C-alpha cells in the first residue's frame, strides 16, 4: 500500500539566508493533508493497523488537536472509524476540525493526561479498538523520518544543522531516525522548546552525565526510569500549547544521547515564539502556530546560532528548519499576540542553551519590527 503523506517542498528562504549569511532551507510540513508533520507517522501507524486488523478496526487517540486531526484525516482516507479524546478548554475550532473529517469526538477531563486515560479505558473495554500513539512509537518515528529522506534527496551535501521543535519527542525521534537512515549521523540537531514546556530540555540534561550533576528548577520533578535515563515531569506553563507534553518519550531521550552529531537543547520565552510567528507571516507570507515558529527563533537573534552550534556560519554552510505545521493559528491570534506584546512592560529575555542562559535584550527592542511600515 503506498504511503498517505505528501512529499512536501524544501524551499530556500531568501530572508533567513540573507540574515544568517548562509543557505537556509525550510521544510514545509504545513502542507500535509492535516497541516502538520504528524500526518506522516500517524498515517503510517494507521495503515499498518488497517493491514493487521482489517476494515473493522476502530482507531482511538488522545490529543489536544494536531495529532487527533492527523489520525482522523488518515482514518477518513482509509474509510476507518476514528474516535478522538480531547480535554476541556480547547478552542471550539479544534472539535469542529475533527468532526469535519469524520471523527467521533469525546471530551474527557481537564488536560491531556485526563484525555489519555479516557482513551486508554475505551481501548481496554472495546474489542477491535487500537490505541494510536500521538508521539511515542517506533512506527510513528519511522513515518516522520521520511521527511529527512526527502531533504537528503534534494540537498547536495549534509546541512550544518537541522533545527526542529520538540514536545513529547515524536518529531525529534523522526528526525534522528531519518538521519540514521540517510547517513547523516554526524549532523547536529537543535531541539527547541519554550521555557514553560521544556520537559525534553530538562530530561536530556538530567540524563546526560555531568560534573556536578544537573539540578533542575523547582517546577521539574525528576523521574528515574532506568539506570541511564531520568525524565523530567512538569506541568506545562506556556501559551505554546502544542509543545505541552508533561514528559517526553524515554526512547527519544536515549536516541538524543546516542546521536553522534549531538542534540543541542534550547528553550525560549513564549513571547519570542509569538514574535517569530508574526515575522514569518510578514516575510514569508504564511501562518504557522507558535509550536512551529519556536524553531525559527534563533535565526532572528544575532549570534545565537553560532553560540548554539559552537562555530561561525559561513556562506558555504546550509541549515534546515523543520516547519512542522499545526492548525492552532489564525490572523486574529497574530493580532492578539501583537497587542499583548505591545502592552507588556520592559522585560529582559533569555534563551537557555544546554544549561546556560544567554541574554538577548529587552522585549521592546526585540519587538521593534512591529512598528515597521
N, C-alpha and C positions, 0 to 999 in steps of 0.2 A: 504494500500500500504506500503510495507517495506521501511525503510529509505534508502537513497542512499549512505550515508557516510560509510567510512571504520572504523572498530574498530582498532585503532592504538596501537602499542606497548607502554608499560610503562617499560623502562629499567633502571636498576641501573647503574649509572655511577661510575666506579671504580676510575676514575681520580678525579672527583669532590668530591666523598665520602672521598677519602684519603686526599684531600686538606682541606676539611672542618671538618673532624673528625666526620661525621655523615652519615646517608644513604641518598644519593641524587638520585632522580629519574627524568628521562627525559620523557615527554610525546611527542611522535614523530608525530606531526601533519604534518610534511613534507611528510608523506606517504599517505595523502588523494589524491583522483584522480586529484585534481587541484593543489596539492602540498602545500596546506595551510589549516589551520583550517576553513577558510571562507567557505569551501565546506559544512560544517555541517549545519550552519544556513541558507545559501542561498539556498542550495538544498531543505531544509525543506520548506522554503517560496515558492519556485517554485513548489514543489509538491502540496502544498495547492492551489496555483493559478491554477494549472492544474485541480485539482479536482473541483474547483469552476467554472472555465470558459471553460474548455474543451480544445481539441487539437488545436483550432484556436487561443488560447491566444498568444500574442506577448510580450515577456519579454524584458524590456528596463532597462538598468543600466548605471550609470556613474561611471567611475573607472580610476585609474592610473595603473591598472594591475591585482592585485591578486583577488579583488572582481569580476572584469569582467570575469576573467578566471574561477572562481568558478561558476558563473552564466551560462557561456557558456557551461561548461562541464556538468552541471546538465540539461540544456536545451537539449543538444545533446542526453543525456541518455534517455530523455523522448520524443524525436522527436519533440521538440518545436522550434519555431523561437526565436532568441535572437539577439538583437542589443546592442552593447556596445559603449557608447560615451567616447572617450578618448580625451586628450588635446595634443597640440603640445609639442615637446621637449622630448617625451619619447623615450626610446631605440627602434630601429626597431624590436627587438625580441618580444616586448610587442604585437604589432599588429600582427606579424607573429603567435605568440602563440594563440591569439584569433581566428584568421582566420583558423588555423589548426583544431580547434574543432567546426567549422561551424558557428561562429559568424559573423554577419554583423558589420563592424567597421566604426564608424563615428568620424572623427577628428574635434573637435569643441573647439575653444578658446585656451587660453594660459595656463590655470591652471584647477585644479579640479572644482572649483566653476563655471567656464565657461562651462565645460563639463556637469555638473549637470543641469545647466539652459537649455542647449540644449536638454538633455534627458527629462526634465520635459515638455518642449514645445512639444516634439514629442508625449508624452503620452496624452497631452491635445488635440492634433489635430487628433489622431488616435483612433477610437472606437476599443475596444478589446485589446488595449495595457495596460500593467500593469507595473508600476514602481517597480523595485526590489531595496529595500533599501540596501546600502552597509554595514551599521552597526547599523542603528537606528530603530529597530523594535522588539517588544517582541517575535515574531516568530523566528527571527534571533538569539536572545539571548537564546531562548529555545533550538534551534538546537546546538548552540555552547556549551551549558551546558551539553550536552550528554557526553562530554569528562570527566567531573568531575564524572559522574555516572560510567564511565568505570574505572577511577582511584580508586574510592571508593570500587569497586568490587574486586580490586587487593591488596590494602593495608590493613593490619590487623588493623591499627589504623589511626586516622586522622593525617596528617602531621603537623609539627610545623608551616609551612607557605607554601603558593602557590605563585610562582612568575610568572608574565606574563608581556609582553609589552602592552602599551596602546597608541592608537592614538585617533580615534573618540569615542572609548569605546565599540565596538562590542565584542571583546574578553573578556574584563573585565566584561561586562554585562553578558556574558555567564558563566564565572567562578562564579560570585556571584549568579546567578540563580541556577546553578548546586550545589553550596554549600548549598543553602537553601533546595534543593530537597533531598540531601543525609544526612541532619542533621549536616553539617559542618559549621553552622552559626558562630561558635566561632573560626574558623581557620583564622588567619591573612592572608591577601592578599597584596602582594607587587607589585605595578604597576610602570613600568619603561618606561621612555621616554628619548630622547636626549634633551639637553638644548634648542636647536633651534626648537623643535617640541612639546614643553611642554604645550599644551593647556589644557590637563586634570589636570596636576600638579597645574597650576595656578587657574583653575576653582575650584578645591577642596579646596585650601587654601582661595580663595575669599569667598567661600560659607560656610566654617566651622567657627563657631563663635570663635573669639579670641580677646584678650585684650592686646595690642592695635590691631585694625583691620589690616589684612594683606595688605601690599602695594606692588603691583606687579611692575616689571620693566617697563620701558617706552614703550617697544615694545608690551605690552599687553594692549588691550582695554577691560575693564570690561563691560559686558552687563548684566544688572539685568533682569532676565526672570520670576522671581516670588519673593514672599516675602522671600523665603528661598534660592534661587539659583541665583548666579551670575556666568555667563560663561565668560571665557577668550577667546577673539577673537584675533588671531595672524596671521601674515603672516609667515608661516613656513620657517625657515632658517637652514636647516640641510641636510646633504648628505644621511641621513636615510629617504628616500622619502616615504616609506610605512607608516611611522608614521606621515605624514604631514597633518593631519586634521587641519583646521583653527579654529574649535571649537568642543567640544565634545557633545555627546548626553546628554541632560538635565536629562533624566530619569536615566541614568547610574551614573551621579554625585549624584543624590538622593539615589540610591542604595548603593553607596560607603559610603555616610554619615551615612546611617542606618545600615550598616553591623556590627553586634555585635563584630566580631573578629577584626574589624578595617581594613581599607585600607590605607596602607602606600604608599605615592607617592615619587618617586625618579627620578632625572634626571642625566644623564651622558653626557660627551662630545662625539661627533661623533668618535673621534679617539679611545676611549676605546671600542666602539661598533665594530669598524673595527678590532682592535686587538683581541677582543673576537672571532670574526668570524674566524680569522686566527688560533687562538689557538684551537677552536673547530675542525677545519679541521685537525690540526696537531695531536690532541689527540684522537678524536672520529672518524676521517676518513669520515666525511660527511660535505657537504657545507650547510650553512644557510646564508640567507641575513641578513643585519645589523639590520633590524627591529626585527629580531629573536634573534640575538646574544646580543642585548641590555639587554635582560632578564638575561643573564648569567654574565654580567659584575661584579656584587657584589661578585660572587664566586671567582673571580681572584684577589681580593684585600683584604688583611688580615684585619680583624676587622670590615669590612663594614657591613656584615650581622648581627653581634652582635649589632652594632650601630643602624641599621635599626629596628631590632626586639626588642631591649631593653633587651636582655637576651643572655647569652652564649649558644653556641651549645654543645650538649653532644652526646656521642655515641648512646644513645637511641633515639635521635631525627631523624626525616626524613624531607626532603624538596622536593617539587615538582616544577620543572621548566617546564613551557609550551613551548616546542619548536614549535613555531607557524607556521613555514614554510614560503613559499614565493618563487617566481621564479626570483627575481632580484639579482642574484648572479651567478658568474662563476669563474673558475680558473683564468682567465685573470683579473677579478676585484680584487681578492685577491692579485695578484701580484701588481696591481696598488696601493692598499692600502699600501702594504709593502713599495713600492717605495716612496709614498707620505710621509709616517711617517718617514722614514729614512732621508728624506731631510728637515724635519722640524727643526727649531732651538729649543733649550731647552725651554720647555713650562710647566708651572705649571698647574696641572689639579685638578679639584674639582668635587665632587659628591654632589648634592643638595638633602637633606633629610628633607622633611616636613618643608621647610623654612630655614633650617640651611645648611651651607656649610661644607663639610668635605674634607680637603686637602689630596690628595692621593700621591703626589710626582711629579717628573718631568718626562716628556714623554720619554726621552732617557732611564731612569732607568726602567720605566714601560714596555718598549718595548724590553727589553734586550733579551727576549726569541727568538726574530727574528734572533739573531746571533748564536743560538744554532745549533749544527750539521753542 
